Amino acid sequence: MVNPTDRSSLSGKTIIVTRAAGQSGEFSLKLREAGAKVLEMPTIEIVPPSSWDELDRAIAQISQFDWLILTSTNAVSYFWQRLSHNGKNNSDLANLQIAVVGQKTAQSLHKKEIEPNFIPPNFVADSLVENFPENPAHKKILFPRVETGGREVLVKELTAKGAKVIEVPTYESRCPQTIDNSVLNALQQNQVDAITFASSKTVKNFDTLISQVNGINLKGICIASIGPQTSETCQRVFGRVDLEAQEYTLDGLLEALREFFSNFN
């Protein structure tokens, strides 16, 4: 295992971060502190859903729900925007149990001065279903989520266990139109050592973006995945994945990168 205090473990490595614009700062900073040169290539733009109607209706009936499930910082941000817009606040959630997936989602909730009732041991939706703290049968669950392209496992499995899950579009993530010239040049000139992916959608959108230009070959570039679902998509899109974080977080991804490149030093 690489010493986590080794701040030069990624020295001289050029790493592309594909997170959404405005959400890559902390991870990029940690990579730079470890010695890497970071190129930010946002493959996701976060925007409002095509309509607020379903979310607003759910918020108007919030007292009728038993659980609120939040699986991303975007869901937290947009849900609270509409909660305020509809004249409600944290006190209106007092009778709700709240489950979150992931440390970042929990941190976003803490900033709203709310403590989640349940965080699954692994930071994926499958773990939430497997470890749900009570029998979900006959429970009414509100699930604010991305409008298109999200995984269906959570809804399907909780529904199969007897829950009534109300999905509401809360935000949308879409593919940007262009690649920054500095990133494009680095890719075309084979100056990239690793590309990090924190979701399946970043993988798909990255592939969409690079397929629009010539002269990009990913051979020899480390394909780095945050977790199993992202890895499956990497395998499907690129035919390989070179490392997967043991802990499905950005810190886990950073540690996996350090260990991977330490083998070449």
VENDA-V60969 format. One record per residue. N is the residue number from 1. RES is the residue in one small letter. SS is DSSP state (h for helix, s for strand, l for the rest). PSI is psi in radians with two decimals (999 if undefined). D_LAST is the distance of its C-alpha to the last C-alpha in Angstrom with 2 decimals. Layout:
N_RES_SS_PSI_D_LAST + N_RES_SS_PSI_D_LAST
This chain:
1_m_l_2.39_13.76 + 2_v_l_2.44_11.67 + 3_n_l_2.09_13.82 + 4_p_l_-0.26_15.86 + 5_t_l_-0.02_16.48 + 6_d_l_1.81_12.94 + 7_r_l_0.03_13.96 + 8_s_l_0.23_10.88 + 9_s_l_-0.37_8.66 + 10_l_l_0.35_9.64 + 11_s_l_2.27_9.94 + 12_g_l_-0.05_10.92 + 13_k_l_2.43_11.30 + 14_t_s_2.12_14.95 + 15_i_s_2.26_16.44 + 16_i_s_2.28_20.08 + 17_v_s_2.19_22.17 + 18_t_l_0.25_25.31 + 19_r_l_2.94_27.39 + 20_a_l_2.60_30.97 + 21_a_l_2.33_31.85 + 22_g_l_-0.11_32.34 + 23_q_l_0.09_30.31 + 24_s_l_-0.09_26.72 + 25_g_h_-0.88_26.88 + 26_e_h_-0.77_25.62 + 27_f_h_-0.76_22.66 + 28_s_h_-0.72_21.77 + 29_l_h_-0.77_22.13 + 30_k_h_-0.65_19.75 + 31_l_h_-0.74_17.06 + 32_r_h_-0.68_17.80 + 33_e_h_-0.48_17.76 + 34_a_l_0.06_14.16 + 35_g_l_-0.04_13.43 + 36_a_l_2.68_14.01 + 37_k_s_2.16_16.72 + 38_v_s_2.29_19.21 + 39_l_s_2.09_21.85 + 40_e_s_2.16_24.69 + 41_m_l_1.48_26.54 + 42_p_l_2.20_29.28 + 43_t_l_0.08_30.38 + 44_i_l_2.36_33.11 + 45_e_s_2.22_36.11 + 46_i_s_2.16_37.98 + 47_v_s_2.88_41.76 + 48_p_l_2.78_44.94 + 49_p_l_2.97_46.36 + 50_s_l_-0.42_49.15 + 51_s_l_2.51_51.65 + 52_w_l_-0.07_51.81 + 53_d_h_-0.83_54.86 + 54_e_h_-0.72_53.36 + 55_l_h_-0.74_51.28 + 56_d_h_-0.68_54.29 + 57_r_h_-0.72_56.54 + 58_a_h_-0.73_54.16 + 59_i_h_-0.63_53.97 + 60_a_h_-0.45_57.77 + 61_q_l_0.44_57.93 + 62_i_h_-0.52_55.04 + 63_s_h_-0.23_57.29 + 64_q_h_-0.14_57.72 + 65_f_l_2.62_54.09 + 66_d_l_-0.65_52.71 + 67_w_s_2.58_48.99 + 68_l_s_2.18_46.80 + 69_i_s_2.20_43.36 + 70_l_s_2.17_40.70 + 71_t_l_0.14_37.39 + 72_s_l_2.77_35.91 + 73_t_h_-0.54_36.11 + 74_n_h_-0.72_38.04 + 75_a_h_-0.74_40.64 + 76_v_h_-0.87_41.10 + 77_s_h_-0.89_41.47 + 78_y_h_-0.60_43.95 + 79_f_h_-0.78_45.88 + 80_w_h_-0.53_46.60 + 81_q_h_-0.81_47.59 + 82_r_h_-0.54_50.20 + 83_l_h_-0.83_51.24 + 84_s_h_-0.74_52.21 + 85_h_h_-0.58_53.73 + 86_n_l_0.26_55.97 + 87_g_l_0.40_57.18 + 88_k_l_2.93_55.34 + 89_n_l_-2.95_52.88 + 90_n_h_-0.54_51.07 + 91_s_h_-0.46_54.40 + 92_d_h_-0.15_55.12 + 93_l_h_0.13_52.13 + 94_a_l_-0.57_53.37 + 95_n_l_0.04_54.46 + 96_l_l_2.52_51.31 + 97_q_s_2.43_48.45 + 98_i_s_2.21_45.13 + 99_a_s_2.44_42.04 + 100_v_s_2.66_38.69 + 101_v_l_2.07_35.48 + 102_g_l_2.59_32.26 + 103_q_h_-0.72_31.45 + 104_k_h_-0.69_31.75 + 105_t_h_-0.75_35.16 + 106_a_h_-0.71_36.25 + 107_q_h_-0.69_35.24 + 108_s_h_-0.66_37.28 + 109_l_h_-0.69_40.17 + 110_h_h_-0.64_39.96 + 111_k_h_-0.37_40.41 + 112_k_l_0.14_43.65 + 113_e_l_0.68_44.63 + 114_i_l_2.37_44.61 + 115_e_l_2.19_43.00 + 116_p_l_2.59_42.17 + 117_n_l_-0.40_44.05 + 118_f_s_2.28_41.37 + 119_i_s_2.09_37.59 + 120_p_l_2.72_36.33 + 121_p_l_-0.59_33.59 + 122_n_l_2.55_31.27 + 123_f_l_0.94_31.05 + 124_v_l_2.75_32.60 + 125_a_h_-0.61_36.25 + 126_d_h_-0.69_36.50 + 127_s_h_-0.60_35.85 + 128_l_h_-0.78_38.60 + 129_v_h_-0.81_41.08 + 130_e_h_-0.55_40.18 + 131_n_l_0.30_40.46 + 132_f_l_2.30_43.25 + 133_p_l_-0.09_45.14 + 134_e_l_2.90_48.60 + 135_n_l_2.06_50.37 + 136_p_l_-0.05_50.07 + 137_a_l_2.30_53.33 + 138_h_l_0.15_55.84 + 139_k_l_2.45_53.44 + 140_k_s_2.07_53.39 + 141_i_s_2.25_49.85 + 142_l_s_2.24_48.95 + 143_f_s_1.55_45.69 + 144_p_s_2.26_44.97 + 145_r_s_3.05_42.36 + 146_v_s_2.55_40.99 + 147_e_l_-0.75_43.84 + 148_t_l_2.66_42.22 + 149_g_l_0.04_39.21 + 150_g_l_2.84_38.58 + 151_r_l_2.64_38.18 + 152_e_l_-0.03_41.48 + 153_v_h_-0.72_40.48 + 154_l_h_-0.84_41.53 + 155_v_h_-0.82_44.96 + 156_k_h_-0.79_45.68 + 157_e_h_-0.65_44.81 + 158_l_h_-0.66_46.58 + 159_t_h_-0.72_49.55 + 160_a_h_-0.44_49.62 + 161_k_l_0.11_49.92 + 162_g_l_0.03_52.95 + 163_a_l_2.71_51.66 + 164_k_s_1.85_52.98 + 165_v_s_2.12_49.98 + 166_i_s_1.89_50.82 + 167_e_s_2.34_48.09 + 168_v_s_2.26_48.49 + 169_p_s_2.16_46.60 + 170_t_s_-0.44_45.21 + 171_y_s_2.92_42.76 + 172_e_s_2.54_41.45 + 173_s_s_2.27_38.04 + 174_r_s_2.88_38.06 + 175_c_l_2.29_35.85 + 176_p_l_2.93_35.67 + 177_q_l_-0.40_37.18 + 178_t_l_2.87_34.63 + 179_i_l_2.36_30.98 + 180_d_l_2.42_30.11 + 181_n_h_-0.65_29.89 + 182_s_h_-0.65_26.56 + 183_v_h_-0.76_24.97 + 184_l_h_-0.79_26.95 + 185_n_h_-0.74_25.91 + 186_a_h_-0.71_22.18 + 187_l_h_-0.79_22.70 + 188_q_h_-0.48_24.99 + 189_q_l_0.23_22.75 + 190_n_l_0.77_19.65 + 191_q_l_0.35_17.80 + 192_v_l_2.34_16.81 + 193_d_l_-0.57_13.55 + 194_a_s_2.64_15.31 + 195_i_s_2.21_18.92 + 196_t_s_2.41_20.08 + 197_f_s_2.22_23.44 + 198_a_l_0.09_25.51 + 199_s_l_2.80_28.63 + 200_s_h_-0.61_30.11 + 201_k_h_-0.59_32.02 + 202_t_h_-0.62_29.02 + 203_v_h_-0.89_27.86 + 204_k_h_-0.74_31.35 + 205_n_h_-0.62_31.91 + 206_f_h_-0.80_28.62 + 207_d_h_-0.71_29.71 + 208_t_h_-0.78_33.16 + 209_l_h_-0.78_31.97 + 210_i_h_-0.38_29.72 + 211_s_l_-0.22_32.46 + 212_q_l_-0.07_34.72 + 213_v_l_2.82_32.79 + 214_n_l_2.83_31.82 + 215_g_l_0.37_28.70 + 216_i_l_2.11_26.13 + 217_n_l_2.13_23.97 + 218_l_l_0.04_21.43 + 219_k_l_2.29_19.88 + 220_g_l_-0.10_16.11 + 221_i_l_2.30_16.20 + 222_c_s_2.15_15.12 + 223_i_s_1.95_18.47 + 224_a_s_2.17_18.19 + 225_s_s_2.54_21.38 + 226_i_l_-0.35_22.91 + 227_g_l_3.14_25.06 + 228_p_h_-0.78_27.12 + 229_q_h_-0.71_29.63 + 230_t_h_-0.69_27.18 + 231_s_h_-0.72_25.19 + 232_e_h_-0.72_28.50 + 233_t_h_-0.68_29.17 + 234_c_h_-0.76_25.78 + 235_q_h_-0.73_26.58 + 236_r_h_-0.70_30.04 + 237_v_h_-0.78_29.20 + 238_f_h_-0.22_25.97 + 239_g_l_0.11_26.20 + 240_r_l_2.86_22.90 + 241_v_l_2.29_20.80 + 242_d_l_-0.44_17.07 + 243_l_s_2.63_16.90 + 244_e_s_2.34_19.72 + 245_a_l_2.40_19.96 + 246_q_l_-0.71_21.39 + 247_e_l_2.24_23.57 + 248_y_l_1.05_25.16 + 249_t_l_2.97_24.74 + 250_l_h_-0.62_22.74 + 251_d_h_-0.68_21.18 + 252_g_h_-0.66_20.30 + 253_l_h_-0.70_18.80 + 254_l_h_-0.80_16.69 + 255_e_h_-0.68_15.45 + 256_a_h_-0.66_14.77 + 257_l_h_-0.76_12.68 + 258_r_h_-0.80_10.58 + 259_e_h_-0.71_10.27 + 260_f_h_-0.86_9.76 + 261_f_h_-0.33_6.80 + 262_s_h_-0.43_5.21 + 263_n_l_-0.22_5.71 + 264_f_l_-0.04_3.83 + 265_n_l_999_0.00
